[in-house]
Amino acid sequence: MKVTKKYLPKSKVELIIQTEEKDLNSAEQKVLQQAAQYLKVPGFRPGKAPLNFIRQKLKDDFVKKETIEVLKEDVLEAAVKKENLAVIGPLEVEVENDKDLPKFKFLFSVWPKVKLGDYKKALAEIKSGKKIETAKNLAEAQSKATREKKKQVERLKGLGQKTPQEQENELEEKILQTLLTTAEVEIPEILIEGEVEEHLLPAREEQIKRLGLSLKNYLQAKKGQTLTQYKKQLRKEAEEIIKLRLILQEIADAEGFASARRFGGLEKEDDVRYIMERLREIVNKGG
């Protein structure tokens, strides 16, 4: 078979596969072997009849249709493995015939590739003001100053200054925004839709229930907004969440920061916390 690969926007891939005679013959043999398991041929046990006998008992249209289906699965599996593609769907297929040798056009989403860019340089340029302690030093400082912490926070607020926690939250926000700006990654629609439907929408609905409202009543209160319009609003947030997750995953893999699974996300919240601490160190060293 001959494979032509084309990368498209939003982490989609188009594969055009021109099959050969041997591909078609192999697929037809599989169809006949499957049919042999249930067809009865006098003088032979089930599954033991010669395939040429089986072929004579089957209609041409049936064999052709089933062969195309088997061939489609076989060539797609072989091409995806050869091209090392992580398919996440959905799958669209077009079939053409070229002198009785099928040509397939497959269109599907793949796991997005992340280009981190020079994120260390970008982080080092963040003007964070007062440096934030690393996790180790912060833990030591907290153990020595627990009793004074509340007074210190109140004193800083009274002076109109930011507390250490507020500084840390602000720095983390700057780090995440810097990563979003520096890195390049195109998020497939299927991942965005999944984040909205499986995470963001249920979470928002739960928050609304705590207010004693249903999602329907809440949307009606927002100038009669429809559920479709509300989901559309959540898409941007979902895309940003997924992008950050993938960026942190890529950094973890590149730097050996955490024992994270490829294509599965960071395993533990502690992994994310550890990565953020290391990124804060980069900022502090460059500040």
N, C-alpha and C positions, 0 to 999 in steps of 0.2 A: 504494500500500500504506500501511497505517496501522501505526506502530511504537509499542509501549509498552515502556519500559525500566525495569528494577527492579534496584537493586544489592542483593546478598545478602552475608552474612558470608563470610569467607575469600576475598575478592576474586573472587566469582562474580557473574555478571550473567544475568538472565533477560530475554529478548526475546520479546515476543508480537507476531507480525506477521499482520495481517489482509490478505489479498491482494485485489486488485481484478480486474475483468474484463480490463483491459489487460495485467496481469501474467500472467494465465493464457494469454491469446492469444499473448503474446510467447514464453512457454515452449513452447507447442505448436508454434509456427512453427520454433523451434530443433530440436525433435524431428523434425519433418517434413524439415527441411533435412539433418539428419544421416542420416535414413533414405534420402533421395534419393541419397546417395553410393553405396549398395550395391544398391538395388532396380533391377531392369531393367524399363523401360517401353518397349514396342515403339514405334519411331519417334523415340525420344529418346536422346541420348547420356547416359552416367551423370552424374547430378547436374544435368541440364538439364530434366528433366520438371517440369511445373507441379505445385505442391504439392497442388492438389486431386486430381490423379491419384494422387499418392503416398498421400494420406489414404484413398482408396478401397481401396487394397491392404492397408492395415494394420487389424488387429483393434482394436476400441474399447478393450478392456481393456489392450492393450499401449500404445496412445497415452496413455491416462489415467495409467497407472503411470509411464511415462517422463516425461510432462509434470510430474507431481508432483515427481519427482526433480530435474529441471532447474529447476523453479520454486523448490524449496527452496534450491538453491545460489545462484540469482540473487538472491532476496530477502535471504538472509543476507549475501551479499557487499555488497549495496547498503546494508543497515542498518548493518553494521559500519563501513563507510566513512563513512556519514552521522553516526554517533554517535562516530566517532573512537575505536574500541575496539581495543586490542592483544590479540587473542585468543591464548591459549596452550593452550587445550584442557583436558580432553577435551570433546567435544560430545555433548549429549543432545538428542534431538528428539522432539517429540510433534506429531502431525498431526490436525487436526479439520476437518470439512467444515461450512461454513455456507452453505447454499443453493448447493452445488457450488463455492463459492469457498473454497479451503483456508485454514485458520488454523494457523500454526505456532507452537510454543513451543520456543525454543532456550534451553538452559542450558549455560554454559561458564565457564571460568576466564579471567581477564584479568590483564594485567601489573599488579601492585599499585601503588597510589598511596601516596606517602610524605608524611606531615605532620610536618615537622621540629620544629615548636614553637619556642620561644625557646631554641634550643640554645646560643647564644652566652652568654646570661645564666646558663644552668645550668652551662656550663663555667667561666665566670668565678667562680662560687661555690665551685669545688672548692678545698679546703684541701690544697694539695700540699706544703706545707713548703718546702724549698729549691727554687727555680726551676730548671728544666732549660734548658740553653742551646738556642738554635735550631740548625738544621743547620749554618748558615754559621759561627756562632761556635764551635760544638762542633768543627767540622772544624779551625778555626784553633787552638783550644786543644789538640786532639790532636796537631797537627803540632809544637807547641812543647813538649809534655810527654810524648812517647811513652816516653822512657826512665824517667820517674818514675811512669808509670801503674801498673805492677805493684806497686811499693813502696807506692803510695798505697792501692791496693785491699787489700793485706795489712794495712796499718796500720789502715784503717777496720774491717776484719773483726775485728782484734784488739781494737778498742775497742767492738765490738758495734754499730757503726754501718753504715748501708746505703751501698753503693758507688754512684757515679753511675749505673752501668748498672742496678742494682737500683731506684734511685729512678725512673729513666726508665721501666722496665718497670711499676712500680707506678702511675706517673702515667698511662701508656697504658691500663692496665686500668681506672682510674677514668674516663678519658675515654670509653672504649667503653661502660662500664656506664651512664654519664650519658646518652649518646646513646640507648641502648636504652630508658631510662626516659622520656626526653623525647619521643622521636619516636613516631608512631603509624603502623603499617603492618600489614596483614593478609596473611599469606603463603598463597598457594594450596597446596592439598594436593599438586598435581602437582610443584611446585618442591621441596617438602620431600622427597617420595619420590625425586625425581631426585638430590637432594644425598646422600641416604642410599645409594642404589643405585650411583651413579656415582662418588662421592668418598669419603664417610666409611667405608662398609663395605669397599671395596677397600684403603683406607689401613690400617684396623685389621687386616685379614687379612694384609697385608704385614708389619706389626709383629709379629703373632703368629707368622708363619713364621720371622722372625728368631730367635725363641725356640725354634725347633725343634718347634713344635706346629702342628697343623692347626686351622682354625676350629672344626671339629666337636669335637675333643678339648678345646679351650679352653673351649667352652660346656659340655661335660660336666663339666669341673672346676668350673664355676661353678654347682654344685648342679643340674646337668642342665638348664640354661637352653636354651630352644629358639631357633632362628634368628629366628623371628617376635618373640619376647620381646626379643631383643638388638636387633633393628632398631627396636623400639618405644622402647628406651632412647636410641637414636641420634637419634630424631626431634627431641627438644628441642634438642639441640646443633645439628642441621641447620637448624632454624628460626631459631636465634639467629645462625648464620653468615650465612644468607641476608638476615636483617633488617639486620645490620651492613653487609653488602655494598651493600644498596639505600640505606641511610642515607648512607654515604660517597659513593655515586654521586650522590645527590640534592644533597649538599653541594657536590660537585665541579661539578655543573651550575649550582647557584644562585650559587656564588662565582666560577666560572670558574677553579677551581684546576687542572684537568687536562684534557687532550684526551681525554675519555672518551666512549665510544659509548653513546647512550641504548638501553636494553633489551639491551645487550651486556656490561655490566660494565666496570670499569676495565681499560684495555688492558695496563698494565704495573704491576709491583710497585712501581716507582719512583713511580707516580702515588699509590698508597696511602701510601707513605712520606712523600711531599710533603704530602698532605692532613693526615696525623697531625702533622707538624711545624707546620703552620699552626694546627691545633687546640691544640697545646701553647702556642703563642704567645698564644692567646686566654686560656688558663688562667693563664699567667704575668702577663699584663697585669691580670688581675682579682684575682690573688692578693695 
